Amino acid sequence: MNIKNLIREIPNFPQDGIYFKDITPLLKDPVGLSAAVQAMIEPFVDAEVDIVAGIEARGFVFAVPIALELGCGFVPVRKPGKLPAATLSRDYALEYGETSLEIHTDAITPGQKVLVVDDVLATGGTLAATCQVLKELGAVVAGISVLAELSFLSGRDLLAGYKLKSAIVY
């Protein structure tokens, strides 16, 4: 199955000049969704992973089934103000602005091997910030798995040194 065919491009969303990759057609297709999860997990099936960290919000959709398949837990990386306990925060730049993310300070036990999961790798800011907070908590980043990579934005450059796998590359 070619999962790329189930992703549609929406021009000028969320602002002019951005071509948004809409995964909702993929998510509603059970065969496509299963194929996407399998493509994302395949490079890490034999890796030592203790926990999967998923990035809000669409990264959650893929991180949870990947965690279940790997037999480990899931940790959410969220937008500010969404987590109820003590958090560690990191500011970062997006393709079209700036924002920050948070993770519970007790989400990771030092030394745990974490697989980071998100839907799209664009400029790399979100994934780099996630890896930074995980390392600050004492985690070992076992790898990064994304559904789609926008290679023309060179986000991979910010993630040099990490095992990074993309199911689809644009």
Secondary structure, 3 states (H helix, E strand, C coil): CCHHHHCEEEECCCCCCCEEEECHHHHHCHHHHHHHHHHHHHHHCCCCCCEEEEECCHHHHHHHHHHHHHCCEEEEEECCCCCCCCEEEEEEEECCEEEEEEEECCCCCCCCEEEEEEEEECCCHHHHHHHHHHHHCCCEEEEEEEEEECHHHCHHHHHCCCCEEEEEEC
